[in-house]
Amino acid sequence: MKTTNVNISDKELLELCSFGNNSGYSILYQRYSKAVFNSVFRLVNDREDAEDILQEVFVKAFSELTSLKNTDSFGGWIKRIAINHSLTFLRKKKIYFAEIEDDKMYDLKDNELEERLALEFRIEELQNVIAELPLQIRTIVNLFLFEDMPQDEIAKTLNIPAGTVRSYYHRAKKKIFEKLTQKCQNERSA
């Protein structure tokens, strides 16, 4: 079995790993490290911490390969490990999520705001603004938007009420829109 082939499946690579073939580990790392790093970095917002967590994630994943039940889902499995490690890291830094009362916070309709954001601003600008948000809000936004995690699952993962996740997310959308609008106005006047 050739390991230099980029078309080799994750299942075949995991098989190589089970036989102790280091090329299986190497190719899996090359295949997934960038995506895992990006997920971690969006959550912890520090390059050095993200690099450390990346290494921890792969060490954990490679040492627990036997617990992976569906070998076709390695990418999703390692991303889940990465998100969990990132959230644990944030908790160790004493980042906690407080419950928010869900009262009259809806100034703009959700779809109206999303359409305006999608039409007026580029993804890079959006990511820069998200990076400026407070850590709790940024975490929820990144999990929802970039990791495609449903709000109910975010609530379970962070051990906070689903209403709090919705409130944080709504506040984040409003703040993002305001910052991007202000940036756009500043660029027009410059």
CORHU-V442532 format. One record per residue. RES is the residue in one small letter. D_FIRST is the distance of its C-alpha to the first C-alpha in Angstrom with 2 decimals. Layout:
# CORHU-V442532
((RES:D_FIRST) (RES:D_FIRST))
This chain:
# CORHU-V442532
((m:0.00) (k:3.80) (t:6.45) (t:9.28) (n:9.28) (v:12.38) (n:11.91) (i:9.27) (s:11.58) (d:13.39) (k:12.68) (e:8.90) (l:10.03) (l:12.72) (e:10.67) (l:9.06) (c:12.77) (s:14.03) (f:12.32) (g:13.96) (n:11.18) (n:13.43) (s:11.17) (g:10.98) (y:14.76) (s:15.21) (i:13.64) (l:15.55) (y:18.59) (q:18.43) (r:18.07) (y:20.99) (s:23.22) (k:25.48) (a:26.28) (v:26.88) (f:29.03) (n:31.04) (s:31.74) (v:32.87) (f:34.89) (r:36.74) (l:37.87) (v:38.80) (n:39.85) (d:39.30) (r:36.48) (e:36.49) (d:36.62) (a:33.80) (e:31.59) (d:32.49) (i:31.80) (l:28.42) (q:27.38) (e:28.94) (v:27.15) (f:23.64) (v:24.70) (k:26.07) (a:23.16) (f:20.58) (s:23.02) (e:23.60) (l:20.21) (t:21.25) (s:24.18) (l:22.20) (k:22.91) (n:21.33) (t:17.81) (d:18.42) (s:21.32) (f:19.94) (g:21.73) (g:25.01) (w:24.76) (i:24.36) (k:27.11) (r:29.35) (i:28.86) (a:29.73) (i:32.83) (n:33.98) (h:33.61) (s:35.51) (l:38.25) (t:38.58) (f:38.94) (l:41.65) (r:43.45) (k:43.52) (k:45.20) (k:47.81) (i:46.99) (y:48.42) (f:48.94) (a:52.49) (e:53.59) (i:55.33) (e:58.00) (d:57.09) (d:60.42) (k:61.14) (m:58.31) (y:57.58) (d:59.29) (l:56.93) (k:55.07) (d:51.36) (n:50.28) (e:52.91) (l:51.63) (e:47.96) (e:48.91) (r:50.97) (l:48.24) (a:45.66) (l:48.08) (e:49.62) (f:47.03) (r:43.61) (i:40.74) (e:40.87) (e:44.56) (l:43.95) (q:41.37) (n:43.83) (v:46.58) (i:44.44) (a:43.65) (e:47.44) (l:48.02) (p:48.86) (l:45.83) (q:46.46) (i:46.83) (r:43.90) (t:41.61) (i:42.64) (v:42.39) (n:38.89) (l:37.64) (f:39.29) (l:38.66) (f:35.32) (e:33.55) (d:35.00) (m:36.35) (p:39.35) (q:42.64) (d:43.05) (e:39.71) (i:40.72) (a:43.97) (k:42.28) (t:39.86) (l:42.77) (n:45.16) (i:47.78) (p:49.54) (a:48.04) (g:51.33) (t:50.80) (v:47.39) (r:49.05) (s:51.92) (y:49.77) (y:47.71) (h:50.90) (r:52.45) (a:49.36) (k:49.41) (k:53.10) (k:52.72) (i:49.81) (f:51.90) (e:54.91) (k:53.07) (l:51.38) (t:54.72) (q:56.48) (k:53.93) (c:54.29) (q:58.08) (n:57.99) (e:55.92) (r:58.38) (s:61.37) (a:59.94))
